[in-house]
Amino acid sequence: MPTNAPAPRARPLLPVRALRAGFLLLGLLGAWACGSSGGTPTCTGSDCAGTGGTGATGGTGATSSDGRSGSCTSDANCDTSHGFTCTANECRHACDSHFDCEGDGLCQPLADDNGQPLGDYCALFGTAEPSGQYYTLCPTYTECDTANGFTCVGAGVGDADAYCSAACAADSDCPTGFFCDSVQDPTTGASQMLCVRRSFCAPCNTDADCLAVPGQICAQDPSGEKICTQVCDPTLDSCPWGNASVCGMFDADLGVATCAHRFGSCHGEGKSCEPCVRDSDCPLGICFGSSYTGERWCIDDTVTCNCDGLDTTSHICEDGNGCPRTPGGLQMSCYDFSRGAGDPLAHACFTANTTGTSDLASPQAGCWGPL
C-alpha cells in the first residue's frame, strides 16, 4: 500500500474534488485532476485589466472607448481581437467558467429580450477581485496573494488548472462556484479547510454555482435535488465519474439530457460505496475517490474486514471477508493492514474493480460496473 494514501478526513492539495488513492492492486496511484479550461478564448494579463463583458447583469450604460464594455451596434465597436463581441447591444466576453472572467466578474447565462438563451458571458463585479485571490489561476505557483492567506490548489508547477484559494469555516465563506472542504498538502500531510470548486455532483441552486468548472450547469437529478452536472448525449459515453454516472432526462423544466449518479442521488447514508462529494456526506467514515474516473464514494469505518485465507497483493484482497457488495452489485476489496494510528483504510472495505469481464480493459477502482 503506498505511503501517499490519504490521511484521515483530508484531501491532497490537488485540482477540485481530488483524493490521493492508494490502490496498488488495481494500479491507481496519485490524485485525479479536473477537466481543461474549455475552448472559449480568454483575455489575459494586462489586456484584461479592469475589463470584461457585462454579461447577464446588464451593461455599463455608457460606450467604452476600449471596446470591452458598454453599448454597441456591431462587433466593429468591440475589441474582437481579445474575444469581445457585440451581444444584446453590449460589448461582452463569452466564457466557459468564472476563471475566464479573471476576477472582473462572473460567468453567467445571458438571454435576449424574449428569454432566448444567448450563451454564457462575463458579468462585471462592482469591484474586481484583487489579483492573486479568487478566480486567479496559478500555473507557476507564484501567482497567489500569500500575504493575504491565499494558496495555490493544484497538481504542481505547470498545472494549467491550478487556482488560488483561501481558508474557510463554512460554505458561506466561499465565493460563487466554490464550497468549503478539507484539503491535504501532500508534501507535509497537513490538512486545512479551503474553498474548492464545485464539480460534478456538488449541490447547487443556480448555474453560477457550478461555473467554476467549465461548461457545468445546475440541474435536478433523479432524487429531485439540484446538482452540478453537464449536458450529455444518451447515445455516447459523455458523463464524468465513469461507470457511476448515467445520461438521461432528469430535469423536466430544463428539457435536455444531463448526467446523474446511477445510485439515484449524489449521496446516501454513508454506507460502503454509497456516493459522496465530501467527507460530510460520509458520517460513518470518509469520502474516497478514484484517480482515473473521478468517481467518489464512502468508506464505512464501522465495517471491518480481513483477508484470512485469501490471495493478497500488498495486503489487499478482492471479495474481502466481511465486505458487503457495492450498491452496483460488485465485490469489494479489503485492505487488511494498518499503516499507523488513525489510518482510515486499516482493515477497510475500500473499493471494487469496476472494469467488468473485458480482457482488454485495465482494472479501475470504483463501485459500479459497466452498464
VENRA-V401953 format. One record per helix or strand of 2 or more residues. SS is the DSSP state (a for helix, b for strand). FROM is the first residue (numbers start at 0). TO is the last residue. Records with the same first field share a line. If there is no record, write none. Layout:
BEGIN
SS=FROM-TO  FROM-TO
END
This chain:
BEGIN
a=44-47  54-56  74-76  79-81  97-100  145-147  170-172  206-209  241-243  278-280
b=83-86  89-93  104-110  116-123  150-152  162-164  177-183  190-196  216-219  225-228  244-247  257-260  284-288  295-299  315-317  330-334  347-352  364-365
END
